[in-house]
Amino acid sequence: MIEKLAILKSEIDRDYRKIQKLFQRFETSYNEFNSSNEYSKLVESAFYVSQLYSGLENIFKNVAKTFENDIEQTYWHKSLLERISLDIQDIRPALISEKSFECLNELHAFRHFFRHAYGVDIDKEKFKIVAVKVQQTKDLLEKDLEQFSLFLKKLMA
C-alpha cells in the first residue's frame, strides 16, 4: 500500500505543477481579454478553464481509484466531483473543501458547456462569474491539496 500512496502523491504533485501553469496562462489570457476585449482572448481563456478542470479531474480520478477502486459510470464526471468532496470515515478525508466543491461545480458546468456547445458565443458577462470561480479555486486548491498531501505522508510513515 505504501507504494500505491507514494505513486498517488507523485501523480498529484506532477498534475498540480501542470495545473499551476494553466492558472498562470488563464490569468494572462483573461487579463489580455479584459484590456483588449478581443473575443479570441475570451475563447482562449475558456480553453484554459476547460484544461484546468480536466487536470483537476485527473487528480480526482487517481485519488478515487487509489482509495475506493470504483467510480460511478453513469454521470461519472459529476459523481467523481461529489465523491472527492466526501470525508470517507476510516478510508480518507475529503480531498476538497465544501467551498472548493462549489467553485469546481461551476467550472465543471462551464467545461461541459464549452465542450458541447457549438454555434453559441461565450457570454462575456457570464464568463466573469467563471473567472471569479477560477481565482477562488486557485486560492482554495493549494490548501486542500496541501492537507491531503499531509494525510498521505502520515499514512506512508
NUVO-484697 format. One record per atom (N, C-alpha, C): residue in one letter; y, z, x. Coordinates in pm, whole numbers, plus 50000, padded with zeros to 5 digits. Atoms other than C-alpha are relative to their C-alpha. Layout:
BEGIN
A	Y	Z	X;
...
REM end
This chain:
BEGIN
M	49879	50000	50083;
M	50000	50000	50000;
M	50126	50000	50086;
I	49883	49996	49913;
I	50239	50069	50289;
I	50042	49859	50040;
E	49969	50138	49961;
E	50213	49705	50394;
E	50071	49927	49887;
K	49938	50064	50117;
K	50297	49586	50041;
K	50146	50045	49985;
L	49865	49946	50013;
L	50600	49814	50034;
L	50091	49949	50111;
A	49921	50052	49887;
A	50717	49701	50379;
A	50037	49854	49975;
I	49971	50141	50031;
I	50688	49338	50271;
I	50107	49992	49891;
L	49902	49999	50108;
L	50878	49410	49950;
L	50139	50033	50053;
K	49869	49961	49944;
K	51158	49586	50139;
K	50059	49886	50081;
S	49952	50113	49919;
S	51185	49293	50382;
S	50046	49885	49911;
E	49962	50108	50093;
E	51194	49044	50094;
E	50132	50032	49930;
I	49876	49959	50066;
I	51465	49241	49916;
I	50117	49985	50097;
D	49893	50010	49900;
D	51671	49263	50237;
D	50038	49854	50025;
R	49975	50142	49976;
R	51633	48889	50301;
R	50075	49937	49883;
D	49936	50059	50118;
D	51722	48791	49945;
D	50141	50054	49981;
Y	49867	49943	50019;
Y	52017	49030	49934;
Y	50101	49941	50099;
R	49910	50066	49905;
R	52164	48875	50250;
R	50043	49863	49946;
K	49969	50131	50060;
K	52146	48534	50078;
K	50096	50017	49882;
I	49917	49973	50118;
I	52298	48679	49763;
I	50142	50037	50040;
Q	49866	49965	49953;
Q	52589	48828	49958;
Q	50079	49874	50038;
K	49933	50127	49967;
K	52668	48478	50090;
K	50042	49927	49873;
L	49966	50065	50127;
L	52659	48346	49734;
L	50118	50069	49932;
F	49883	49929	50053;
F	52901	48618	49622;
F	50126	49951	50070;
Q	49884	50049	49924;
Q	53138	48504	49900;
Q	50037	49858	49959;
R	49974	50139	50041;
R	53101	48137	49805;
R	50059	49995	49860;
F	49944	49994	50136;
F	53162	48221	49440;
F	50146	50039	50004;
E	49863	49949	49993;
E	53474	48417	49524;
E	50096	49894	50053;
T	49916	50106	49942;
T	53613	48137	49742;
T	50023	49889	49899;
S	49992	50109	50096;
S	53537	47872	49483;
S	50084	50038	49878;
Y	49925	49958	50119;
Y	53674	48071	49190;
Y	50148	50021	50033;
N	49859	49988	49959;
N	53993	48155	49381;
N	50065	49862	50012;
E	49948	50137	49990;
E	54035	47784	49455;
E	50024	49942	49860;
F	49980	50046	50138;
F	53989	47708	49085;
F	50127	50062	49943;
N	49883	49933	50055;
N	54249	47969	48991;
N	50131	49948	50056;
S	49875	50050	49941;
S	54503	47824	49232;
S	50023	49852	49970;
S	49984	50145	50021;
S	54436	47455	49158;
S	49977	49955	49856;
N	50040	50034	50136;
N	54299	47455	48802;
N	49916	49872	49993;
E	50088	50116	49995;
E	54060	47178	48912;
E	49867	50034	49934;
Y	50124	49975	50073;
Y	53765	47157	48676;
Y	49879	49999	50093;
S	50114	50007	49908;
S	53532	47065	48962;
S	49978	50134	50071;
K	50014	49867	49938;
K	53602	47406	49120;
K	49942	50101	49902;
L	50060	49914	50101;
L	53513	47574	48792;
L	49849	49974	49992;
V	50143	50035	50002;
V	53182	47386	48785;
V	49931	50052	50125;
E	50056	49946	49875;
E	53122	47481	49148;
E	49980	50150	49988;
S	50010	49855	50019;
S	53188	47845	49061;
S	49883	50033	49907;
A	50110	49980	50094;
A	52946	47820	48769;
A	49865	49979	50069;
F	50122	50025	49924;
F	52683	47675	49001;
F	49964	50122	50084;
Y	50027	49880	49919;
Y	52718	47978	49229;
Y	49953	50117	49914;
V	50048	49895	50090;
V	52675	48212	48932;
V	49852	49976	49970;
S	50139	50034	50028;
S	52352	48031	48847;
S	49911	50033	50120;
Q	50077	49970	49879;
Q	52230	48059	49206;
Q	49990	50151	50023;
L	50000	49854	49984;
L	52329	48426	49223;
L	49894	50063	49911;
Y	50096	49939	50091;
Y	52128	48512	48917;
Y	49857	49962	50039;
S	50134	50041	49957;
S	51830	48311	49041;
S	49953	50081	50120;
G	50034	49918	49884;
G	51839	48501	49371;
G	49966	50143	49960;
L	50027	49865	50049;
L	51856	48833	49191;
L	49868	50005	49925;
E	50126	50005	50075;
E	51573	48730	48964;
E	49880	49996	50095;
N	50108	50001	49902;
N	51363	48663	49272;
N	49969	50142	50048;
I	50020	49859	49963;
I	51415	49025	49381;
I	49927	50072	49887;
F	50060	49932	50115;
F	51327	49142	49030;
F	49850	49966	49988;
K	50141	50042	50009;
K	51003	48938	49027;
K	49916	50068	50107;
N	50075	49937	49891;
N	50897	49076	49365;
N	49976	50148	49973;
V	50017	49858	50032;
V	50955	49434	49252;
V	49897	50017	49889;
A	50094	49989	50112;
A	50771	49381	48923;
A	49857	49969	50045;
K	50134	50034	49953;
K	50476	49216	49098;
K	49942	50110	50088;
T	50049	49895	49911;
T	50452	49492	49356;
T	49958	50125	49924;
F	50026	49874	50068;
F	50461	49780	49110;
F	49924	49987	49869;
E	50062	50009	50133;
E	50348	49653	48771;
E	49890	49895	49991;
N	50102	50103	49997;
N	50137	49347	48856;
N	49998	49907	49879;
D	50002	50084	50119;
D	50228	49180	48527;
D	50143	49978	49952;
I	49870	50034	50056;
I	50531	49000	48395;
I	49975	49928	49869;
E	50014	50061	50133;
E	50553	48915	48027;
E	50033	49851	50008;
Q	49981	50144	49988;
Q	50516	48537	47998;
Q	50092	49942	49892;
T	49912	50047	50106;
T	50699	48492	47666;
T	50139	50059	50026;
Y	49863	49956	49971;
Y	51073	48509	47728;
Y	50005	50082	50127;
W	50018	49919	49881;
W	50991	48626	48077;
W	50130	50029	50074;
H	49874	49973	49930;
H	51346	48593	48213;
H	50066	50127	49943;
K	49941	49883	50067;
K	51478	48844	47957;
K	49912	50123	50018;
S	50093	49888	49983;
S	51165	49060	47979;
S	50009	50060	50140;
L	49991	49954	49861;
L	51196	49078	48356;
L	50125	50084	50020;
L	49875	49925	49986;
L	51558	49190	48338;
L	49988	50137	49934;
E	50019	49872	50069;
E	51469	49458	48086;
E	49906	50090	50078;
R	50102	49923	49928;
R	51167	49567	48291;
R	50060	50069	50123;
I	49951	49940	49875;
I	51355	49625	48616;
I	50110	50104	49974;
S	49902	49896	50033;
S	51611	49839	48434;
S	49932	50129	49955;
L	50075	49881	50044;
L	51335	50082	48334;
L	49964	50091	50117;
D	50053	49899	49908;
D	51255	50403	48516;
D	49858	50025	49951;
I	50140	49988	50041;
I	50874	50397	48504;
I	49940	50123	50067;
Q	50045	49870	49949;
Q	50751	50752	48543;
Q	49872	49985	50083;
D	50113	49996	49905;
D	50510	50806	48835;
D	49970	49864	50064;
I	50022	50130	49938;
I	50544	50440	48937;
I	50120	49961	50086;
R	49880	50036	49925;
R	50902	50355	49034;
R	50123	50033	49917;
P	49875	49981	50075;
P	51264	50427	48944;
P	50054	49863	49954;
A	49933	50124	50040;
A	51483	50170	48772;
A	50060	49935	50125;
L	49939	50071	49888;
L	51594	49904	49016;
L	50150	49987	49981;
I	49857	50015	50029;
I	51929	49859	48843;
I	50045	50104	49898;
S	49940	49904	50093;
S	52161	50091	48654;
S	50023	49933	49864;
E	49969	50052	50134;
E	52247	50055	48287;
E	50122	49908	50004;
K	49879	50083	49988;
K	52590	49918	48380;
K	49966	49867	50067;
S	50042	50124	49935;
S	52429	49664	48614;
S	49925	49912	49901;
F	50074	50075	50101;
F	52195	49564	48333;
F	50096	49925	49907;
E	49902	50063	50090;
E	52493	49495	48105;
E	50065	49878	50066;
C	49937	50111	49928;
C	52660	49276	48368;
C	49901	49886	50020;
L	50101	50102	49972;
L	52339	49095	48460;
L	49955	49930	49874;
N	50036	50063	50126;
N	52258	49030	48097;
N	50100	49888	49967;
E	49897	50104	50020;
E	52588	48838	48072;
E	49978	49882	50095;
L	50025	50107	49902;
L	52508	48644	48390;
L	49875	49921	49964;
H	50123	50066	50046;
H	52159	48569	48258;
H	50033	49902	49887;
A	49963	50086	50112;
A	52307	48429	47937;
A	50080	49879	50048;
F	49921	50113	49948;
F	52557	48219	48131;
F	49911	49902	50074;
R	50088	50091	49927;
R	52288	48081	48360;
R	49920	49914	49903;
H	50074	50076	50101;
H	52087	47980	48055;
H	50087	49888	49943;
F	49906	50100	50050;
F	52391	47801	47913;
F	50020	49890	50104;
F	49968	50095	49894;
F	52469	47635	48246;
F	49883	49905	50026;
R	50118	50082	49975;
R	52114	47509	48294;
R	49967	49904	49886;
H	50049	50076	50114;
H	52060	47379	47943;
H	50106	49924	49922;
A	49895	50070	50073;
A	52396	47263	47811;
A	50033	49868	50070;
Y	49954	50126	49945;
Y	52497	46905	47858;
Y	50100	49943	49901;
G	49897	50056	50086;
G	52794	46719	47727;
G	50098	50105	49949;
V	49911	49891	50041;
V	52978	47052	47696;
V	50075	50047	50124;
D	49921	49948	49889;
D	53262	47158	47919;
D	49992	50153	50004;
I	49994	49856	49983;
I	53277	47508	48059;
I	50139	50045	49956;
D	49873	49947	50050;
D	53547	47700	47875;
D	50055	50096	50107;
K	49948	49917	49891;
K	53770	47845	48147;
K	50037	50141	49956;
E	49967	49865	50048;
E	53880	48138	47931;
E	49872	50084	49986;
K	50127	49928	50011;
K	53520	48234	47854;
K	49941	50027	50138;
F	50054	49981	49866;
F	53429	48187	48219;
F	50068	50116	50072;
K	49933	49884	49941;
K	53686	48452	48313;
K	49917	50127	49979;
I	50086	49885	50029;
I	53454	48705	48146;
I	49883	50001	50097;
V	50113	50012	49906;
V	53165	48578	48359;
V	50045	50039	50141;
A	49948	49969	49866;
A	53380	48601	48673;
A	50019	50150	50019;
V	49985	49854	49993;
V	53461	48965	48598;
V	49863	50065	50015;
K	50136	49944	49991;
K	53090	49036	48548;
K	49940	49976	50138;
V	50048	50026	49864;
V	53013	48873	48884;
V	50055	50106	50095;
Q	49939	49900	49911;
Q	53258	49106	49058;
Q	49942	50139	49974;
Q	50057	49870	50033;
Q	53125	49410	48872;
Q	49857	50010	50053;
T	50138	50003	49950;
T	52769	49309	48960;
T	49998	50021	50150;
K	49993	49987	49853;
K	52862	49274	49326;
K	50023	50146	50039;
D	49967	49861	49968;
D	53010	49624	49329;
D	49884	50095	49969;
L	50108	49911	50044;
L	52720	49785	49142;
L	49869	49975	50074;
L	50129	50038	49944;
L	52433	49598	49302;
L	49973	50064	50136;
E	50019	49941	49868;
E	52488	49729	49652;
E	49947	50143	49989;
K	50044	49861	50020;
K	52450	50087	49531;
K	49858	50005	49943;
D	50133	50004	50061;
D	52147	50002	49314;
D	49892	49968	50103;
L	50100	50041	49902;
L	51964	49827	49595;
L	49985	50103	50112;
E	50007	49896	49898;
E	52050	50099	49844;
E	49913	50117	49952;
Q	50081	49891	50055;
Q	51900	50364	49615;
Q	49852	49961	49994;
F	50138	50045	50008;
F	51587	50156	49562;
F	49938	49991	50140;
S	50047	50007	49862;
S	51557	50099	49936;
S	49962	50139	50051;
L	50034	49862	49963;
L	51564	50476	49990;
L	49870	50044	49937;
F	50127	49970	50068;
F	51285	50511	49734;
F	49882	49936	50076;
L	50108	50070	49927;
L	51075	50250	49923;
L	49973	50069	50133;
K	50016	49932	49871;
K	51138	50423	50257;
K	49926	50132	49983;
K	50066	49873	50029;
K	51030	50755	50105;
K	49851	49980	49975;
L	50140	50029	50027;
L	50707	50600	49977;
L	49923	49961	50126;
M	50065	50047	49878;
M	50635	50446	50316;
M	49983	50111	50102;
A	50005	49890	49901;
A	50691	50775	50503;
A	49875	50084	49986;
REM end
